[in-house]
Amino acid sequence: MQKIAIAVHGGAGTILRSAMSPEKERHYLNALESAVKVGHHILASGRTALEAVIKTVQYLEDEPIFNAGKGSVFTHEGHHEMDAAVMCGQTLTAGAVAGVRQVRNPILLADEVRMQSEHVLLSGAGAEEFGRERGLIFEPDSYFYDEYRYQQWLEAQRTDTVTLDHTEDRKFG
Amino acid sequence: TVGAVAVDVSGNLAAATSTGGMTNKKYNRIGDSPIIGAGTYAANHTCAVSCTGHGEYFMRAVVAYDVACLMEYKGVNLQQACDYVVKDKLVKQGGEGGLIAVDQAANIILSFNSEGMYRASRLNNESIYSRIYKD
């Protein structure tokens, strides 16, 4: 009998143990486990891997502790630019978006590109226009504001560096 | 960056990745996440892969497709393919990060060369595995 399986990630990097309290660690693990439950429930119901990964990533995008969707970091200009992609192994169809702003769930926009366009990757204002035509939900900048991300950005601006998420002691100038 | 990979009851694979990029990035920089084959890839009979880390390295190494190619062309299993790409090839090039992958037989690989990777998985009705740091 075919087994079902799902795996998720919420980013990688130099995650400092010294900056991780037990409560914070439990919070991250709870969020990851909840995401797995979303996808596993879909798979256990006999639905597709494609639906499982989209709904799981959508869940993670709505979780502000991860750098995606609502939890996206600040750009140099103080905006939030998001990228997303999805690919179906059965059909080899793929959709992706890059540098989109104010889209609540970029993964849903990527899937719209996959399903409803003849293209694979749309970017910037054009991708946003496509998203509006497809009726996706857009949010004001305030939806993406997070005080911790803002402080990260101020520090990066002060030191003129570009930083990976979860990598607090290494910077790329 | 967040991502998910899965195999369903019909043996079909899928991968998805989403990211908010890098703090303080300029010039509309784009990383590997939306690049099919670099940060995200799903094949028909080999594997589905979602990556996270320093995107420029993942793009140059075409990481996600590389894992699938190693399986398809060289016949290695998912574990061997992921270990080679993440812990050998990427490390030699200075790329930090990791990936999650699953194959048609529902083997799950959570591989990274950094201090940690926020990760979790579940196979069938087994209990959920979740970790941040290396085991």
Interface residues (C-beta under 8 A of the other chain):
Chain A: Q2 K3 I4 A5 I6 A7 V8 H9 G10 G11 A12 G13 T14 I15 L16 R17 M20 E25 Y28 L29 L32 E33 A35 V36 K37 G39 H40 L43 A44 G46 R47 T48 A49 L50 A52 V53 I54 T56 V57 L60 E61 F66 N67 A68 G69 G71 S72 V73 F74 T75 H76 E77 H80 E81 M82 D83 A84 A85 V86 M87 C88 G89 Q90 L92 A94 A96 V97 A98 G99 P106 I107 A110 V120 L121 S123 G124 R149 Q152 W153 A156 Q157 T161 V162 T163 L164 D165 H166 T167 R170 F172
Chain B: T1 V2 G3 A4 V5 A6 V7 D8 V9 S10 G11 N12 L13 A14 A15 A16 T17 S18 T19 G20 G21 M22 T23 N24 K25 K26 N28 R29 I30 G31 S33 P34 I35 I36 G39 T40 Y41 A42 A43 N44 H45 A48 S50 T52 G53 H54 E96 G97 G98 L99 I100 A101 V102 A105 A106 N107 I108 I109 L110 F112 S114 E115 G116 M117 Y118 R119 A120 S121 R122 L123 N124 N125 I128 S130 R131 I132 Y133
